[in-house]
Amino acid sequence: MRHSGGESQADLVVGADGLRSVVRSSVWPDAPAPQYAGYTSWRMITPPVRVGESCESWGRGERFGYARLPDGRVYCYAAANAPEGGSGDGLAGLRRRFGGWHDPIPALLEAADPDAVLHHDLYELPPLEAYASGRVALVGHEPGLSEIASYLLAGTGHRGVDLEMKKGGIACLGVDGEPGPGTAWLRWLATPRILRGL
């Protein structure tokens, strides 16, 4: 495999390099490109502000959500229908757009640091027929670990594979010989119940 640092040999390559994956476009050059989802988003963490339970509020083409973090700070996110490539207008734009919404949204926006606001347009990635080809597998939200494991264990690598991966567990996925469809074995080293007992 050639990369920016030179060349490497590997039995299996796992591509987890994001929305505009170089691995995806190298292995599946005809795959559709990411498509703008029609809305933009903002994220930030504010200093501590008194909030209740996590909440997501919806307006016409807009939404704002928040969740209190263990240290009292508050994670906030917002989304709005908007043309692709807009500036988002930072915290000032958020205050204009959401400052009149219900409490505690105005207080969260008032407490926010303008430099802490992240703004990104959101994209959808059209699905592939399969997420593994030979010795290359893509991992991410689509497909997740369960799809990759299903490919290696059973030879299936398409969407909709139902192999439950236990959250909080530790598993070993092994491959004897050449990786490929149906060549792996799975052994749970610690289930969530075992980990809770430690």
N, C-alpha and C positions, 0 to 999 in steps of 0.2 A: 504494500500500500504506500503510495506517495503522499506526502503531506509537507507542510511548511518547514518542518524540521528535518526533512530528508525522506528516508524510506524505512518501513517497518514490516516485519513478518508477523502474521497473526492467524490463529485458527478460526477466530470468529471476530467480526467487526460489528459493534453495536453503535448505530448512529443515534445520538441524542442531541443533535446540534440545532434544534429549534425550527421555527416556522419556515424559514428559508434555507432548509437543510441542504448542504452541499452533498451529503451522502444520498439523500433522496433523489436529487436531480442527477447525480452521477449514475445511480443504479436504474432509475426510472426516468430517463430524460424526456419522455413524452407525457409524464404525469402533469395534470393541471396545476397551474400556479395558485398561490393563495389568493383568495378573493375578498375584497373589502366587505365587511359585514354590514356596513351602513351606519355604524355608530362609533363614537370615540369614547375614550375613558380617561379617568383621572384616579390616582391613588395617592394616599398620604397617611402619615401617622402624626397625630396631634399630641401635644402635651396632655397631661391628665385633665379630663373634663367629666363632670358627673353625667353619666348616661345609665339607662336601665339595661334591659336585655338587648341583644343584637337585633338590628332592625334593618329592613330594606323597604323604602318608600318609592312608589311609582307615580309618575305624573305623565302627561302626554308626551311621549317620545323621550322621557328622561327618567332616571332613577338615581337614588342616593342611598347608600347603606353604610352601616358602621358596626363595629364590634369592639368591646372593651378588651384590652390586653391585660395579662396578669399583673403588670406593674402600674396599671391605671391609665396608661396612654390609650389612645383610641385609633384603631385602624379604620380609615374611611375610604370609600370608593364611590365613584359616580360614573354614569354613562349617559350619553345623549345622542339622538339621531343627528347626524351632521355630515356634510360633504367630506370626502377623504382629503387629508393633507392640511386641515386647518390648524391654526396655532393653539387653539384651546384657551388662549388668553390667561393662562395660569390661574393663580388664586383669585385675582380680580374677576376673571370670567366666571369662576365657580361661585363667587359671592353674588355676582349679578344674576346668575342662573338659579341658584338654590338658596340664596340668603333669606327669601321670604317663606321658605318651607317651615314645617312644624319644628318645635323644639325637640331635640337639642341641636338640630342641623345648623342654625345660625351661630350658636356658640362654638360648635366644632370648627366652622369656617373662620370665625374670629380668632380662635386659638392657634390656627394653623400657621406654619412658617412658609412664606412664599417659595423658599428654596427646597422645601420638602415635597412639593407637589410634582408627581410624575404624570405625564400626559402621553397617551399612545392611541393611535387608531387601532381598531380590532379587525382581525382577519379570520376567515374560515379556510380551512385546508380541505379541499375535496378528498374523499377517501380513495385509497388505493384498493385494488383487487386483493392484494396480499401485502404483508409488511415484512416479509423475509424473502430473500432470493439467494440461494447458495449459502455462502458464508456471511452474508450481510443481513442484519436485522435492524429495523427502526424501532425506537422506544420513545414513548411520550404519552400524552393524554390519549391519543389514538395512533397507534395501538398502545395499550398498557402492557404491563408485565405479564398479565394473564394471556394475552394474545401471543406474545413471543414464546412463553412457556408452552402454550398449546401447539404452536408450530413445531417446536423441538420435540415435544413429547408425543404428539399424535399425528403430526404432518399437516395440521390445518393451521392456516395463518390468516384467515379472513375475519371480517367483523362478525360479531354475534357469537363467537366461541364462548362457551360458558365453562370456564375453569376458575373456580373461586380461589383467589389468593387471600390468605388470612392477613388482615391488617395487624401489624404489631408482631407478627411471627418472624422466624428466621428459617429460611429454606435454602437448600443446596440444589441447584439445577446442574446436573453433570452431563457431559457428552462423552461417550466412548468412541474414539475414532473421529472421523470427519463429521462436523456439524451439518445437519440437514434435517429435512422433515422426518419426524418420528425417531430420531436418533438419541434422545436424551432420557434421563431418569431424574426423578424429583424425590428428595427426602427432606421431611420437615425436621429441623434440628431443635426448634423450640416453638411451641404454639403460644398464642396469646395467654392462655391459662398458665402455662409453665412460667412465662415471663412475669406475670402478675405475682406469682408465688415467690419470686426471688427477692 
